[in-house]
Amino acid sequence: MSEMPRWVKVFAVVGIALAVLVLVALVTGHDPGRHTGAGAGLAL
């Protein structure tokens, strides 16, 4: 990774971090559907 531009490294790190956060949220059950409210009737 030493020959890649800095912005490529930054995007890679941010992308990996987001992917890990999404995986953790899905595994622990904290998906976005929990925050819409019980009576909202929204299908996300």
C-alpha positions, 0 to 999 in steps of 0.5 A: 500500500505504499505506492497508493495515493493518500486519498485512496488509503483514506477511502479504503479505511473509511469504507472498511470502517463503515462495512464493519459498523454495518456488520456489527449493527446487523449482527446485534440487531440494531438495524434502521427499522428499530428507529422508525417507531412502532406505529409509523408503518414505514417499510425501509 
